[in-house]
Amino acid sequence: MKQLTQIIHAIVFLLFIVFVNVLSTNEDVSITSIKGSDFNQVYNQQKSVNMVTINKSIVIGDYFQFMDSIVKRYDSITSYKLTEHLLVRSNSWILDTLQNTDYYRMMSRDSFVYDQKKMIALPKGNSIVIPDSIQAKALTSSFQKTRIDINIPEFKLRIYVDSVLLYIFPIRVGRNEKKYLEMSGRVQDLKTKTGEGSIVAFVKNPRYVNPANNHEYYVTNRDDKKVTKLPQIPFIETELNGLRHGQLIHPTTNPVTLGKAYSNGCIGTKEADAWVIYYYASLGTKIIIRYDLNVLNEAGDSSVFKDIYRHNKKN
């Protein structure tokens, strides 16, 4: 019996040594108590991984408020400045889900949606991972190297990180005309302005106002002649050559107008594309809006575009 007791004591001692060794090799594991029914933590042997468990489906109308609450809660815990953009880029499934709320994507699946704000953005049961400092640093570096390139007569918006082309999106641009706009109280040149600058602001819950008469509107006539409420997708404000022209990048509910000079100066995109642009273009992202008629495309082929603003017209 005495020998058995000694063996048991030896086993317990060995287990204790193993446990101490495990702790010593994981000194970067910080165990922080997070209170709240929607928040949990997951840990591994290298680092602590914070996860937000979604216990109730979040609709688009509540989406930004929910994301802001996560940022506010975790920003005091992370060693870096946490942002909504870092969260979504670390959880690609969120962007995929938001893109699929596009009205025309839904209609392609025979699903008519009258009010997109009631669509689910974050399904119950999913989890949002809070990026660790390594992920955050890599993404922050990527944001700093991101630039948006828009060529007006080509009707294309490109997103680059360094010299790597990530996306090409079709767009619509401003009309080649001048018109009195009640919103500004004067005659405006509706052509989309060119220049170099940056992204300076987001409007997460935009008001839809007709600049011609300054009247706010709440529903839209779609390309398929159906009427729906307007979506809640952020508008992106640009600054060019140190000036803000009120020239926004935002979704259009009528993608039939893409590839045309149709707007009052803003750059219009598909709804799905607008979500991607928003989450790749953090504040401060460089933007170039140019008017190049002769370009080489990605395949190296030369293209000549129509002079939609008649810049080359001889007087």
Secondary structure, DSSP 8 states (H G I E B T S, - for coil): -HHHHHHHHHHHHHHHHHHHHHHHTTTT-------STTEEEEE-SS-EEEEEE--S-EEHHHHHHHHHHHHHHHHTTSSS---HHHHHHH-HHHHHHHHTT-HHHHHHTT---S-GGGSEEE-TT-EEEE--HHHHHHHHHHHHTEEEEEEGGGTEEEEEETTEEEEEEE-BEE-SSEEEETTTTEEEE-S---EEEEEEEEESS---EETTTTEE--EEE-TTS-EEE-----EEEEEETTB--S-EEEE-S-GGGTTSEEESS-EEE-HHHHHHHHHH--TT-EEEEE--SEEE-TTS-EEE---TT-TT---
